[in-house]
Amino acid sequence: MQAQKVIIKGRLDFGSSKSFEKVVALFQHRLVNFYKNDTLIRAEEMFDPETHSFVIPRLVTQAFPKTWNNTISGFEYIAQFAVTGHVYAFMSENGNIMKKSYIEPLNDKQAVRAYQTGLTMVEDPANQDKALQCLDDAISAYDRHAMAYEKRGYVKYLLKQYDGALIDFKKSIALDDQNPEPYVGKAIILSLQEHRQEALTLLDEALKLCFPLQPIYWKIRRIKGHLHLKEGQYAEAAQEFKFFLNKKFDQENPNYAWVRVIMWDYANTLIKLHQLEDAHKWLNMIEDTPCVGKKISEKAFYELRSQLRKDLGLNTWNSDLEKMNEIEANSKSSKNKLILS
């Protein structure tokens, strides 16, 4: 049996020297007696007594399935003593994920329970105030909870509390500068404040903290492309969009919902670069790609493709213009009915 490529990254915080020392002792015992030293974890390299944490900045190696299983079991064991953090682990072959694991604390500690409760309400607009309260409670229970600060910043961003969100993202980075999530959050806020070049610099930093097997890597790529497009940096934007569109996402990947939008942005970028035939190809692909997530304006689509086909000397431009006019007429009709009602 051949060893497979393994990539691991993460951090777990134990909150106090007492908890930290207990975990190290228990793990050392387990390493010898349960795993027979057959893991990818070396306690002396990854346990940090100064921060009371277990840190893997980035580990790329080869491992057999048994070693992988022992390692994941070891992560799950020590995570039960942590107050915050997470570990990502992937086993891959030729770029395809064979196994993956995400480990985080799921125990009865107040900081953990409050954070996990808040996490379930983050995306629900009706419960985002409650989510903020839970994340506040998590931070009160453990004031170095980098993940709670990041998630609280995200909720504040959703609620358009941008100044507060920026403060939380900065705090999260200060506590854990190896997690890409708060860098992305901070970059999004800065872009909303028209500081796009500073945002792009942050996104470059975030890219170095993740790897292509993670959805956030591709999220960063598409955001970078959009910001380059906004800045008129069309060659850079095209590079990011092409990179994104060359990746095949499964339907569970959150980036899957953005594929048609990135096709649209890429087509617009190619027009700016005077690559009209390529732009036309991508606009046609939008029409052939099921809409399962983020939407683009139908009217804008047919208006752009009509003009592009006209510039390319294609007779089909007129049918797109007719569709655009039909959409506009239906829109006006709907508005009139609404007024009359």
Secondary structure, DSSP 8 states (H G I E B T S, - for coil): ---EEEEEEEEEE-SSHHHHHHHHHHHHHHHHHTSTT-SS--HHHHEETTTTEEEEEEEEEEE-HHHHHHHHHHHHHHHTT-SEEEEEEEEEETTEEEEEEEE---SS-HHHHHHHHHHTTTT-GGGHHHHHHHHHHHHHH-TT-HHHHHHHHHHHHHTT-HHHHHHHHHHHHHH-TT-HHHHHHHHHHHHHTT-HHHHHHHHHHHHTTS-TTSHHHHHHHHHHHHHHHHTT-HHHHHHHHHHHHTS---TTSGGGGGHHHHHHHHHHHHHHTT-HHHHHHHHHHHHHS---SS---HHHHHHHHHHHHHHTT-TTHHHHHHHHHHHHHHHHHHHHHHHH-
